């Protein structure tokens, strides 16, 4: 009986593992950690971490790996994998919308004072200030919509 000789092969012991660090959301700072067996492909690791593979940035020991290579790249024992979710297409629009809404809430009383004149500080003045504060987010959503129009998506 003759044994086959294989060049450039590596035997991975069952106890060998890799450290996987990932963030499920681009807006959160906390990272999760999993210790997974070595020899898995990056795609299998992402599936085991239960992360949606859309818009991910994946590195092995600090080296970026493109999406097309995830099913082909198998990780060796002892490496560290970082997976970060990248903000999506609507993220900038949402962030700008929140900033404008906060600014509207802050500046509504300041804008209302000159408009109301002698009513400032009364119950009517407070009611009008509240109406202005409620109307500014509507104006904000219209203005952000003009700056960043939504892409037309047709379902087939």
Buried (B, 14 or more C-beta within 10 A) or exposed (E): EEEEEEEEEEEBEEEBBBEBBBBBEEEEEEEEEBEBBBBBBBBBBBEEBEBEEEBBBBBBEEEEBEBEEBEEBBBEBEBEBBBBBEEEEEEEBBEBBEEBBEEBEEEBBEBBBEEBEEBBEEEEBBEBBEEBBEEBBEEBBEEBEEEBEEEEEEEE
